[in-house]
């Protein structure tokens, strides 16, 4: 199921170090109309040394910008806030909320990654958050000290004395996931585990597509993970509506508000790449509103 892909793009934090291969074609766009001129950059919230070196074209855009916005402000309090917001406070054990079969399946999967891992460590984790954790834990263990490219952009902009901020708060992002019922969250977890067992290289595929920078292939890969099982279709549709489409609209409103109030300010907006791909993307909405959008090398 596609939940793993969506978690990869929306929820994770991890990347840094040097590698021989880097981003070949960045997801970088210039947006213009008669009044405004700004830039968009699509990120991926995954750790990998190949993502550590910012493309030269992106560095130039940051250096020539006045303000840089990521999805959320990436400050020292983010990790602690995220951990607290992904913790359950119902005083129930995880084993009482999911089936013994699913509980055992997750524990076996974790121990297959590292014998020291155990599902017991996540006993108070929210069910939807556990779906994200099991999807990403192998990659995070592989690169334990690395930051996401979002974080690298944020820090680089700070070093260049640019104003940095987020268009959302971590509380707002996680509140979206908390709208899913317990039964829906358990279904997410089931679908994630089913996907992981059949698609062991999904994360590496996603990273490679991102590094290659092919919009059509990236979108095809994401869409190809959807509606594989009719049992999950309604839940998937709700996920896309809440976590992507609705947020695209609020992100666009934030962008247009900034442009309206500060027409002479030079902006870069760096969000997860899925926000810029497809029929209901931020780019599509901008084009419908009369903006010209050009992909840069």
N, C-alpha and C positions, 0 to 999 in steps of 0.2 A: 504494500500500500504506500501511498504517497506521503503519509504523515512524516516518515523519516526525512524525506527531502525538505518538507516545509520546516521541520524543526531545525534542520541543518542551516537553513537560510535565515530563519527568524530569531531563534532563541539562544544560539550558542555564543560563547565567548572564548576565543583562543588564537598566536603566530609570531616569529622573529628569528634571526640567524641568516646565513648566506648559503645559496645553492647555485648550481650551475645553470638551472633552468628557472626562468621567472615568467611573469605575465607577458604573453606574446602580443596580445591585442587588448588593451584595457577597455572596460565598459565605461567609456567616457564620452559625454555628449555636450555640445554647445547649444544653448537655447537662446533664441533672440526673437524680438518683435520690434515694433517702432520705438518702444520706450525702454525695453529692458534687455539685458545681456547677462546670462549666468550659465553655470555649468552643473551637470549631474554626473555622479560616478556611482556605478553599481559595485557593491562589496559582496563578500561571502564571509560568513561568521565562523570560519574554520581555521584551525592552526595548521601551518605548513611553512617550512623555511622558504619555499619558492614564492611565497606571498610577502615575504619580509621586505623586499626591495621595491619601493614605490616606483612605478614607471616614470620616466623623465617627463612625459607630457602631463602627468598628474601633478608632479612636483611643481612644474611651471604654473599650472592653474592655481595651486595652493598659494604659491609665492605672489601671484598677481591678484589674489582675492583679498577682500577686507575681512570677510567672515566665513567660517566653515561650520556647517551643520551636519551632524550625524543623526542617526535615529534617536539616540539618547545621549545625554552628557556622560562622557567616560572619565569619571573622576575616581579618587581613591575609595569612595564609599560604595561604589557600584557592586563589587563582589559581595560585600556583606549584605547590602540591601536585597540583592538577587536571592541569596541563600535564605534570608528570612522570609521573603515573599513566596518562595517555593516550598516552604515547610508547612505541613499540616498541624493543626492545633486541636484536633478532635479527640486526642488521647486514645485512638484506636490503632491497633496493630495493622500493618499492611496485610498480613496473612488473613485478617478478618474481612478485608475489603475486596480481595481478588481470590480467584479459585486456587485450590492447592496445585492444580496442574500448571496454571500460569505462573504461580509463585516459584514452583520447582524449575520451570523452563527458564525463567529469568536468572535464577541462581546458578543454574548449570551454564548458561550463556556467559555470565560474568566470570565464573571460575575458568571457563575456557579461554578467556582473555588473559586473566591473571589469577592463579590459585589463591592469592591473598584477598581477592574481591569476594564480597558476599552481599546478597540482597538485604541482609540484616542491617547493613550500614545505611540503608535508605528507608528505614521503617517509618519515619515521619515525613518522608518526601511526598508532595502532592502527586497524584497518579499521573497527570499529564506531564509533569516535570520528569518523572521516572522514564517516560517514553523517550524524552530528549536525552536523558543521561545514558541510557543503555545504547542509544543510537550513536552517541559521540564519545563514549568513554575510551574506546580503543585508540581513537585519534588523539584524545587529550593526554592519555598516558604516553603516547609516542612522542608528543611535543609538550611536556608538562609546564615548561616555563615560557612558552611562546604566547604572543598576543595576536588578536585578530587584526586584519588589515584596517578595520574601522579605528581601532586603538592607535595604530601606527599613524594613520592620517591625522587623527586628533592631536597626537603628541607632536607630529611634525608641524602642524599649523600653530600649535602653542609655541614651539621653539622659534617660529618665524613671526611671533608677536601678533598673530591673528586672533580675532575674537572667535571663540569656539562655544558651541552649545548644541543641545538636542532639540528636535522638533516634537519629541514625546518625552515622557518620563518612564522610568522602569516600572513604576506603579501602574501607569496606564497600559503599558504593554502586557504585563502579567494579569491585569484585571480582565483583559480580553479572554485569556485562557481560563480564568476562573468562572466564566459564564457557562462552561460546559458542565453538565450534570456529572455526578459520580459514575453513573452507568455509561455515559458517553466517554468519559476519561478512561474507564476500564476497556472500552471497545478500542480506543486509540492505542492503548498499551498492547492489546491482543494483536491488532493489525501491524503494529510496529515490529513485534517479535516475529510474526509470520513473514514479514518482509525481510527482516535481517537474516533469517535462516535461509532464504532463497537468493538473496542478493548481497553477498558478503563484500563485494567491491564497490558498493554504491557510493560511499563517501569519496573514494579515490576517483571514480568516474566523474562525480560532481566537480571535484577540484580540477581535474584535467580539462573539462569543458570550460570551466571558468578561466583557466590559464590560456586556453586557445582563443577565447573571446568570440566564439561564433554564436550569435544571437539565436539563429534558427535551431541549431543543434541543442543549445541549452534549453530553449523553450520546449522543443520536441521531447527531450529527456524528461523534463518535469511533467509535461502533460501525459507522457507515456506511462507514468507511475499512477495515474489517476483512474478511478472507477474500474480497477481490475476485479473487484469483487462487489457485486451489487449490494451485499449486506452492509457495506460501509459507505455507500454513495451519499445518502442523506447527511451523514456525519461529515463527510468530506466537503460537501457543498456548504455546510454551515461553517466549517473551518476556513474555507477560502473566502467566504463572505465576510466573516469577522476579522480574520487575521491578515487578509491581503486587500480585498476590494474596498472595504470600508476605510481601512487605514490609508489606502492610496488617496482617497478623497480628502481625508483630514490632513494628510501630509501636503497635498496640493493646496489646500486652503491656507496652511501655514506659510508655504512658499509665496503664494500670491499676496498674503497679508504683509510679509516682510518686504516684498517688492513694492507694494503700494505705499508703505510708510517710509521706506528708505530707497527711493528710485535710483539714487546715485551710488549705492553700495554694491560692491562686486561680491557675488556669492558663489560658493560651491556647496552642493547638497550631496552627501554621500550616504546612500541607503542600500539595504540589501538588494541585489541585482534583480530579484523577482518583481520588485516594485516598478521596474522600468521595462518589463517584457510582457507582451500579450495585449489583448484587446481592451482590457480594463486597467491598463497601466497608467502611471503618472505621465509618461511620454505621450500616450494616446490622448489623454485628457488635455494636455498642453497643446497638442496639434489641433484638436477640435476647438480650442480657444484662440486659435490664430497664431500660435507660436511656430517658428521654424526650428526644427531639431536636427542637428547634424552630428553624426558619430565621428569622433576624432581618432587619429592613430596614436 
